[in-house]
Amino acid sequence: MFSSGQLIFALFFIIVFTVIMIYAYRKDINLHKRYYKGSLRILFVFIVFIIAIVVIKKFIVS
């Protein structure tokens, strides 16, 4: 399906991309703590909202 060169490139890309993302996150961690305080609570509410929509849809369609 994929050639060996494509697989090597994909593996190399994933590794380098992951390392760069970790480096960038660690570099900005102090800014994240200051400006994004409380964002986990918003993410939790959003996930609960999506789950509620799916549950309501299951009851209405069934």
N, C-alpha and C positions, 0 to 999 in steps of 0.2 A: 504494500500500500504506500508506504513512504520509503524513500531511499535512505541509505545509512547516513549520507551527508545531511539530509533534512532532519533526521532524528538527533544527530550530534548537535546541529544548530539549535534545535528546539531545547534540548537539555542545557546547552550553554546559555541560551537566552533566559531560561527560567532561573537558573542559578544566579546569573549576573543581575537580573531584574530584582530578585528577592534580596540580594545583598544590598543593592542600591536603595531599595525601599526601607530596609531595616536601618541603614545608615541615616537616611533622611528623617525617619521617624525619631530616632534617638537624638538627632541634632535639634529637632524642634519640640522635644518632649516638654520643656518648660513652658513654651507658648501654648501647647495643647492644654496643659493643666490650668493655665490662667484664663484662656478664652473659651474653652469648651467645657467648663464646669457645669455639671448637670445634664450633659448630653446623653449619658447612659439612661437616665430616667425617661427622656423623650423617646429614645429608641425602644425602650420597654413598652411605653404607652402605644407607640406606633405598631409594634408587633402584636400586642393584645388587641388593638383595633382591627388589624387585618384578620386575626384569628376569629374575632367576633363576626366580622362580615362573612367569612367562610361558613361558620356554624349557622348563621341566620339563613344563608343561601341554601344550605343543606336541608333545613327545616321547611323552607318555603317551596322548594322544588319537589321534595319528596311527597 
